[in-house]
Amino acid sequence: MGLLKATKDALGTTLANQWLEYITVEETSSNILVQRGYPKRNGSNTKSTKGVLTKGTKIAVPEGMAMMIIDQGKVTEFTAEPGEFIYDNSTESSIFYGGFGKGIIDSVKKIGDNFKYGGQPATDQRVYYINTKEIQGLTFGTAEPMPFMDPKYDITLYLRFFGKYSIQVKDPIILISNIIGSASQDIVTTDIFTNGGQLKEEFMTSLTSALATLAHEESISFNELPRYQKQLAKLMNDELDEEWLQTRGIEVISVAIPSVSLTEQSKEDVRKYDEIHIATKNGKGVLTAATAQAMKDAAKNEGGTVGTFMGMNIGSIMGSNMNEVAQGVFGNNSQSKEDTSLNKPLQWKCPNCQTQETGSFCSQCGASKPTKKFCSECGKELNLGNKFCSECGKKIE
């Protein structure tokens, strides 16, 4: 048995006087993945001859379709070339592999000799058409927020996103074996990808993994994801290679994510990060800027309320940045006051006789100038000349 390409001469001579059966695609909707073709007779008899192909049956294969005949559980004919063919059960099997290449022959040998429907061997002849065009517009979306470790913000953000993707059949034999072989169906649509179930779960699992890989390898932040459609498709195929290409004969062509949104908590996390980033980029962090303003306000108060802020432990919070902040806030006025104080001899009180001295020894009792002094409130070591403790703000007597 086999397929013969129908020519004008062949139809006009040997078949002209026959009431030929013919098979073609009943529906060509873009969402149809696989459909079965039934023989119909020319002339007044249009009744289908279900399960039987007669010699001379004309089979039409539209552009963008592949066709196969399964006879008693075995793939006997296959064509990925458009046109009209004549079925002849007296010739050898035919395979017109078209754009699929000779690799389709390996699939026929591997799978096509043991075709079963729902676990049972076929007992008739069947014609199936497979849509080989790129099928677009398949939708996906997150039912719940998805965790995404964002490399820019260095935190886990929770995303909601929606998008579309496209697929294409790369091996019709594997596709038919997996989808039609598991259950006898006349039409299979792309609903199997979008209406829940295993295929949708596999897609979303692989998409999650692909997004994580993209973020890690390319340092892609959440708001940049819509620009990386091709990279996402490639990563998806790497992830889905075993599940879809090898066992279902399908490949993902493109993935588009035009809509990405954050949960309210993640929005707040991003907002806080951006505020700190902008403030830091301008020269000072948020805490530094706020503290500097408070110190400037205190400096305008002639009563000297800087000690109040020191008492709030601001000194230990700011650490080494305090000097820089103070210099930037107080400017020349602060520097001139500091210079004046440095020109004056530092006074100290004799621990024995309480005499105020400026030299190295007490002029009254001869005691040496103390080398260390500690705050009576918090115990912090003090520098000579300090009027307030830099740790707790206590005024030094």
N, C-alpha and C positions, 0 to 999 in steps of 0.2 A: 504494500500500500504506500501511497505517497501523494505529494502535492505537485501539480503541474501548473506552471504559470500560464494563465489563460491568454491566448492571443486571438486576434480577430479571425484568422484563418481557422484555428481550431474550433472556435465557437460556430463558425459559419459552415463548416463541413461535417465533422463527425457528430456534432451535438445539435445541429440545427433543428432536427425533427424530434428531439427528445423533450419531454416535460421535466425540465431540470429542477431539482431542489436547490435552494440557495440559502445561504446563511450570511447575515450581516449584523452590525451592531444596532440594537434597538434604540438605545439612548446614548447620547454623547455628552451628558452633563459633566462639567469639569470636576465634580466631587466624586465621580465613579472611579473606583480603583480597579475593580474586576467585575466582569459580567459574563454570563453564559449566553451563547448563541444557539438558537434552536433552528433546525431545518424547516423550511416552508416550501411548498410546491408552487410552481408557476401555473398559470391558467386559472380555471375556476376552482380548483382544489387548493385552498390555502391552509389546510389543516397541517399542524406540525407532526413530524414523525419523530417523536421523542425517543432518544437513546439509540437511534440507528442512522448511520450515514450510508447513502447509496452511492455507487459508482457514478461519477459525472456530476456530483453535487458541486455547485459553484460557491466558493467562499470569498467574500469581499473583506479586505483588511484596510481600514482607513489609515490615513496618515497619523502618526503618533500613537499607533496601537501595535501590540504584538498579539499573535494568535497561536494557540496550541490545541492539538487534538489529543485527548486521553482515551485510549482504547483498552478496556479491560484492565485498568489500573496501571497502564504504561503510556508514557508520553511517546507518541509515534510520529507526530508532525509538529513542526515549529517554524514560524516565520516572523521576523521583525521588519520585513520589507512590505511596504504598502502595495496594494494592487489586487487583482482578482486571480484566484487559483481554482483549479479543478481537482477534486478529490478522486483518486484512482487507487482502489484497494488491491490492484494487481501489480503495483510497482513497489520499489523499496521506499523506506521512510525518507522523509525530506526534512532538512533543517536549513532554513534561510536565516542566518544569524544577524544579518544587517549590521547595525551600529553596535551591537553587543560584543562582537568579536567571537573568535572560536572558543573562548572560555565557556560560552553557553553550552557547548557540546559536552564539556565535563560535567556540568550540572545535570544534563539529560542522562548521562551514564550513571551518575551517582544517585540521583533521586528519581528519575523518570521511569525506572523499572519496578518501582514498588509503591505505587500510588494508592492511598487508602482514604476513604471518606469516613470520618468519625471512627477510625480504627478498622473499618471493613473494606475489603478490596472492591474496586469498581466492577460492575457487571454490565456496563454499557459503554457507548461512545459519547464523549462530551467535547464540545468546542468552547473554549474560553478566550475572551479578549481581555488584554491587560493594557491599561493606560500607561504609556511610557513617557508621556510629557511631564515636565515639571509641574507638580500640583502645588499651587500657591494658596495662601489665605488660611492656612490652618492656625487656629488661635490657641493661646495658652495664657495662663495667669496664675497668680499665687492665691490660694484660698486663705492662707494665713501668712503673716509677715515672715520673711525668710532672713535668717542671720547672714550677714555679710561682713567679713573682716576687712575693713577699709584701710588700705595702706597709707592714705594721706592723713586720716584722722587717728590712725593707730588704735581704733576701738572697734567693737562689733556693733554695726548698725543693723537695724531691722527694716527690710525693704518690702514694698509691694510693687509688683510690676506686671505689665500686660504687654503682649506682643503677638507677632505672627511668624510663622516659619513655612518653609516649602520643602517638599520631599520629591524624590524621583526613584522609580523602580530601576534597579541596576541588575537584577537577576530575576526574570519572571518565573523561572522554574521553581526557585526557592520560595518565592512569594506564594505561588499557587499551592505548593506542597504544605506550607505552614498555615495559610489562611483558609483556603478551600478544603484542603485535606483534613483539617480538624473538624469540619462540619460542612454538610452539603448546602451551599448557598448559591443562588443564581446571581445575586448582585451584592457586591461589597463596596461600601462608600467610605469616605474619609472620616465618617463619624467614629470609626473605631479608634481614631487618634484624639478626638476632641471631646467625646462624651464620657470621659472617665475610663476606668478600667486599667488593665495592665500596661498598654502602650503609652497612655498618658502619664502614668506613674513613672515608667521608665524614662520618658522624655524629661520630666521635671527633675528627676534625680540626677540625670546626666547634665542638665542645664545648671543645676546648683553646683555640681562639681566643676563644670567648665568655667563658671563665673569666679569660683574660688581660685582656679588655676590662672585665669586672666589677671585677677587682682594681684596674685603673688608674683607672677613672672613678668608682667608688664607694668606693675604699680598703677593699676587703673582704679580710680575712685568711682564711687557709685554714680555720680552725675555724668561720667564720661562713657558709661556703658553703651548708650545708643549709637556711638560712633564706631563700634567694633563688631559689626555684623559678620564680616568674613572670618575674622579670627574666632568668633564664637561658633560659627558653623564648622570650622575645622576641628576645634576642640570637641564639639559635640560628636562629630563622626569618630574621633579617636575614642571617646567614651562609649559610644554606641556600637562600635565595630562588631563586637561579638553578638550583642543582642539583636541588632537590626540588620546590618549588612550581611553577616554570615548566616544568620538563621531566618531572616525575613526578606533578604534581597533588596532592602530599601536604604537609601542614603539621604541624609539631611543636606539640603543645598544652601539654604540661607536661614538666618535667624535675626529678626528685627525686634528690638525692645524700645519702642518710642516713648513709653511711659514708665517712669521710675519715681516712686514716692517713698517718703520716710514715715515711720510712725511718729506720733507727737513727741515721744520721749527722745527718739533719735534726732528729730529736728532741733530739740532743745540742746542736745549734746553738740551738734554741729554748730549751733549759734554761739554757744559758749566758747568752743574752740576758735571760731573765726574772730570773736572779739579779742581773745587773748593774742591770737596770731597777729592781728592788725596792730594792736597796742605794742606788741614786742617789736614788730617791724618798724614802727615809728620811733623806737629807741627805748621804751620803758614798758614793763609789764603792767597789768591792771593794778596789782597791789602797789607797785612802786609809784605809779601815777597818783593813786588815791592818797597814799601816805605823804607824798611830796606836797600835794595841795593842802593837806591838813597842817603840815609843818610851816608852809608859807603863811597860812592864816594865823598860826600861833606866833610867828615871827613879828607880825604886825602889832601884836598885843604887847605893849610896853611892860605889862605885869610879868611877862615871861612865863607863858603857859606851856612851853615846850616840855617841861618836866611832867606835865599831865600825860603827854603822849608817851614819854619814856616809861612812866608808871604802868602804861597799858602793855608793856613788854614789846613795843614796836621795835626797840633796838635789836632784840634777839631775832625777831621775825625777819627784819631786813638784812641782818648780817653785814657782810662786807659791802653791800650795795648802798648802805646808809650814807657813807661819806660822799659817794658819787651823787646821790640824790640831793643831799644837803648842798653840795657845791652848785648843782644845776638849779636848785630852787632859790637859794639865797643870793647867788651871784656875787658881785663886787662888794656889796655892803657887808655880807657875811664874812668875806675874806678879810676885809679891813678890820672888822672887830676882832677876828681871830689873830691877825698879825699884831694888833695892839696888845692883846693879852699875852702873847708869847714874848713880847719885849719886857714885860714886867717880871721881876724876880718872884719865883714861886714861894709862898709862905707855908710854914708848917708849925704845928703846935707841939711844944716840948711835952712828952708824956709824963715827965716828973714834976715840973713846976708850972706847966700850962702857959709858958711865955711864948709869944708869937715870934718866930725867927725866920730868916731867909738864908742864913749861911748853913754850913755843914755841922756846926756844933751850937748848943744852947749857950748864950752869953751869960746866963745866970748860974746854971749848975754844971755846964760842960757836957751834958748828955749829947750823944750822937744823933744826927738827923735820921728818923726812921726810914727804912728802905721799902717797907710794905705797909699797906693799910687795907682793911677789909670793911665792907658795909655791915653795919650793925643789924640791918634788916634781913638781907638775904645771904650775907657772907661772901659776896663777890669781891675779888681783889680790886682795889681802886688805884688810880693814878693820882699822884700828888697834884693838887690844883683843881681836881674835879669838884664841882659844886653839887652834882647829882649823880646817883648811882646809875650806870648805863644799863643795868639789868632790871631793877625794880623801880627806879626813879626817886628813891628816897633822898631828901636833901641831906647833904653831908655837913655835919656840924664842925 
